Amino acid sequence: MMMMPEQQKLKTLLNLSIEWNSSEGLQQVLEDVNEDSMKEIGNYFLTSIGSNKPLLADYFLRSEYDVLREIHQDDILQLYQNSWNKQHAV
């Protein structure tokens, strides 16, 4: 399935916002997001947590979008396991 230019722009801006730890960039993306993109937003929320970007994770949670609605128990378990493994690596 070919990605529409608007969806590609959203992905690019989300990637850059997370890479640069930019809440301003994230704000701009969230202003333009539509309902079809909510699954993407949930995935990027998980990425911000996994990348240790608490500022962005907080911004996702405070946004008007319910990012937690798109997260599954397995996703949370995976984040916990990764975090625990990093902290207890020998």
C-alpha positions as CSV (number, residue, x, y, z in Angstrom):
1,M,0.0,0.0,0.0
2,M,1.4,3.4,-1.0
3,M,1.7,6.0,1.7
4,M,0.0,9.3,1.0
5,P,2.2,12.4,1.1
6,E,0.4,13.7,4.2
7,Q,1.0,10.5,6.1
8,Q,4.7,10.5,5.1
9,K,5.0,14.1,6.3
10,L,3.4,13.1,9.6
11,K,5.8,10.2,10.0
12,T,8.8,12.3,9.1
13,L,7.9,15.1,11.6
14,L,7.2,12.6,14.4
15,N,10.6,10.9,13.8
16,L,12.4,14.2,13.8
17,S,10.5,15.4,16.9
18,I,11.6,12.3,18.8
19,E,15.1,12.3,17.5
20,W,15.6,15.9,18.4
21,N,13.6,15.7,21.6
22,S,11.5,18.6,20.3
23,S,8.2,19.3,22.0
24,E,7.6,22.2,19.7
25,G,7.9,19.9,16.7
26,L,5.6,17.4,18.4
27,Q,3.0,20.2,19.1
28,Q,3.0,21.1,15.4
29,V,2.4,17.5,14.4
30,L,-0.4,17.0,16.9
31,E,-2.2,20.1,15.7
32,D,-2.4,18.5,12.2
33,V,-3.1,14.9,13.1
34,N,-6.4,13.3,12.2
35,E,-8.3,10.3,13.6
36,D,-6.7,7.9,11.0
37,S,-3.3,8.6,12.4
38,M,-4.0,7.8,16.0
39,K,-2.4,4.3,15.8
40,E,0.8,6.0,14.6
41,I,0.6,8.5,17.5
42,G,0.4,5.6,20.0
43,N,3.4,3.9,18.4
44,Y,5.4,7.1,18.7
45,F,4.4,7.5,22.3
46,L,5.9,4.1,23.0
47,T,9.0,5.1,21.0
48,S,9.5,8.2,23.1
49,I,9.3,6.1,26.3
50,G,11.7,3.5,24.9
51,S,14.1,6.2,23.8
52,N,14.1,7.8,27.3
53,K,12.5,11.0,26.1
54,P,10.3,11.9,29.2
55,L,9.6,15.4,27.9
56,L,7.9,14.0,24.8
57,A,6.2,11.2,26.6
58,D,4.7,13.8,29.0
59,Y,3.6,15.9,26.1
60,F,1.9,13.0,24.4
61,L,0.0,12.3,27.7
62,R,-1.0,15.9,28.1
63,S,-2.2,16.3,24.5
64,E,-5.9,16.1,23.6
65,Y,-5.3,12.7,22.1
66,D,-5.8,9.5,24.2
67,V,-2.5,7.9,23.3
68,L,-3.1,5.2,26.0
69,R,-6.1,4.0,24.1
70,E,-3.8,2.7,21.3
71,I,-1.4,0.9,23.7
72,H,-1.7,-2.8,24.4
73,Q,-0.7,-4.7,27.5
74,D,2.0,-6.5,25.5
75,D,3.6,-3.1,24.6
76,I,3.7,-2.0,28.2
77,L,5.2,-5.4,29.3
78,Q,7.9,-5.1,26.6
79,L,8.9,-1.6,27.7
80,Y,9.1,-2.8,31.3
81,Q,11.2,-5.8,30.4
82,N,13.6,-3.6,28.3
83,S,13.9,-1.1,31.1
84,W,14.5,-3.8,33.7
85,N,17.1,-5.5,31.5
86,K,19.0,-2.2,31.0
87,Q,19.1,-1.4,34.7
88,H,20.2,-4.9,35.7
89,A,22.7,-5.6,32.9
90,V,25.8,-7.2,34.2
